[in-house]
Amino acid sequence: MENKRLNINDIPYKLKSVIRERFESDPRVRLERVKAQELCNRGNLDEALMMNKKMEEVFCQVALSYMEEAEK
């Protein structure tokens, strides 16, 4: 049997929304979101998009690590 790695789409919607809520409520994440918004407001759209993309990558890593721990 093939050992398939999880991806973010394998996580049920309700669980993903709970993880998202907790992730976004973290003060460090909120600070990064504020910084990205400030960059956007000053016209630095590329930097803001890169910052938000990085935060989404972190979210995916966090969500997948929760799922991997739950599998164990």
C-alpha positions in Angstrom: 0.0 0.0 0.0 1.3 3.4 -1.0 2.1 5.9 1.9 0.2 9.0 0.8 1.1 12.3 2.5 -1.7 14.5 3.6 -2.3 17.8 1.9 -4.4 20.8 3.1 -7.4 19.6 1.0 -7.6 16.4 2.9 -8.6 18.2 6.1 -12.4 18.4 6.6 -13.8 21.9 6.3 -15.1 22.2 9.8 -11.8 21.1 11.3 -9.9 23.4 8.9 -12.1 26.4 10.0 -11.3 25.7 13.7 -7.6 25.5 13.0 -7.9 28.7 10.9 -9.7 30.5 13.7 -7.0 29.6 16.2 -4.2 30.4 13.8 -5.6 33.8 13.0 -6.2 34.6 16.7 -2.5 34.1 17.5 -1.0 37.6 18.3 2.0 36.9 16.1 -0.3 36.1 13.1 -2.5 39.1 13.8 0.6 41.4 13.9 1.8 40.0 10.5 -1.6 40.6 9.0 -1.6 44.2 10.3 1.9 44.7 8.8 0.7 43.3 5.5 -2.3 45.6 5.5 -0.1 48.6 6.2 2.1 47.7 3.3 -0.9 47.4 1.1 -2.2 50.8 2.3 1.2 52.4 1.4 1.1 50.9 -2.1 3.6 48.1 -1.5 1.2 45.5 -2.9 4.0 43.0 -3.9 5.4 42.9 -0.4 1.9 42.6 1.1 1.0 39.7 -1.2 4.3 38.0 -0.4 3.8 38.4 3.3 0.2 37.0 3.1 1.4 34.1 0.9 4.0 33.3 3.5 1.4 33.3 6.3 -0.8 31.0 4.2 2.1 28.6 3.8 2.7 28.7 7.6 -1.1 28.0 8.1 -0.8 24.9 5.8 2.2 23.7 7.7 0.4 24.2 11.1 -2.8 22.5 9.9 -0.9 19.5 8.4 1.2 19.1 11.6 -2.0 18.9 13.6 -3.4 16.2 11.3 -0.1 14.3 11.3 -0.1 14.3 15.2 -3.7 13.2 15.2 -2.8 10.3 12.9 -0.2 9.0 15.3 
